[in-house]
Amino acid sequence: MKLNVKRTMLVGLAFLSICTFWQMYDFIVPLILKNTYRLDDTWSGVVMAMDNVLALFLLPWFGALSDRCTSPMGRRMPFILLGTLLAVLLTISMPAVISAGSLPLFLTVLGLLLISMGIYRSPAVALMPDVTPKPLRSKGNAIINLMGTVGGMLTLVLNNFAIRHYVADNGKTVSDYTYLFYAVAMIMAVSVFVLWRTIRERPLLEEMERINYGESATESTVTRDTATGQVNPAALRSLRLILFSVAFWFMGYNAVTTAFSKYAMVTWQAEEGLASNCVLVGTVAATLSYWPVGMISSRLGRKKVIIGGAALLSVCFFLAAALRSLGAPMFVLFALVGVAWASINVNSFPMVVELASGADTGKYTGYYYTFSMAAQVLTPVLSGWLLQHVGYHTLFPYAGIMVALSIVTMSQVRHGDVRPEARRGLEAFDVDEDA
């Protein structure tokens, strides 16, 4: 059984569009809130947390809703097209909204934009397992993550060219994000248009239903009651343990990524740019690791690779706590953090949807995002309280403990780790490039 790389990359265009938008959102919305609407850091943080709070409700709902869609285009495509269309229209309207200078209007349009993105995020992510054979989903998820990274990098490149600066009447330099909004909207529209024109979801879905849930599918027969179709208690316990593991490692990893710049400057008196470069090293290392991790996981199993990645991540965080300066050792640790995170990230989502039937993949995708988003809402509060009231030295031990807890829960998982038969030599690296 071979992975259709070309098809998986085309499916990944939806995730590319999502990551292009979120990279822009995370970069410029805080600047707009601060420089245009003069919000302080506290209120700006409340606004920036709105997307994660909305995601807790929107992603599971639209994921489950897409499971029940009977459109001739497929289950996911209508949501992807509708969500993208609304998001593109609202994105290109943002320059006019900002020019109006009304904060309530800006927050209203921003809220509608976040809802539009929520319409198609779970369906877009669920499309990959829908059209990918179960044993190949870790490889497929690696490609999806790579496509998402490309989307984020496109926005980072655009930041250097599409943002215009001019001097206002009061003598202050003002940033104009009009062209950036337009460029991101165009990338989103083109990406999803190509996806729509090249991927015929309904025929692919029927093909994968036969492969994934036919008589030869072992995982579905042991995780579901043949009479009722319901997940059996043992498999349900594994699902819960995987989801708690997801929450734990996101709590550890996200605590570091959100507070590292402050930690580096306060604890080590490091420059902001140097701290940013350290995080960049981890991102590059993770990106380079996605595909090799997918290959390794197909041979060793998802659970083993996840536990190995979580162990490496926890050790790196504890070692980072012992460093007294931001130098070469820290850059090495962050490179290892990137590899560890890739090992976790590539395999965790496939393990969740492995326990789904063909009819509820979107719902299970929503479960995954509910726990990951809840962790990202909760951990800045917990770790931030420790930073303020105990000290900055708590950051890395907190992260290390959280990730270590995920090892405990993950070690008890007994389902979701389907593997193909082992192949020998170069055949193990064979993939299908045909459409």
Buried (B, 14 or more C-beta within 10 A) or exposed (E): EBBBBBBBBBBBBBBBBBBBBBBBBEBBBBEBBBEBBEBEEEEBBEBBBBBBBBBBEBBBBBBBBBBEBEBEBBBBBBBBBBBBBBBBBBBBBBBEBBEEEEBEEBBEBBBBBBBBBBBBBBBBBBBBBBBBBBBBBBBBBBBBBBBBBBBBBBBEEBBEEBBEEEEEEEEEEEBBBBBBBBBBBBBBBEBBBEBBEEBEBBEBBEEBBEBBBEEEBEBBEEBBEEEEEEBBEEBBBBBBBBBBBBBBBBBBBBBBBBBBBBBBBBBBEBEEEBBEEBBBBBBBBBBBBBBBBBBBBBEBBBBBBBBBBBBBBBBBBBBBBEBEEBEEBBBBBBBBBBBBBBBBBBBBBBBBBBBBBBEBBBBBBBBBBBBBBBBBBBBBEEBBEBBEEEEBEBBBBBBBBBBBBBBEBBEEBEBBBBBBEEEEEEEEEEBBEEE
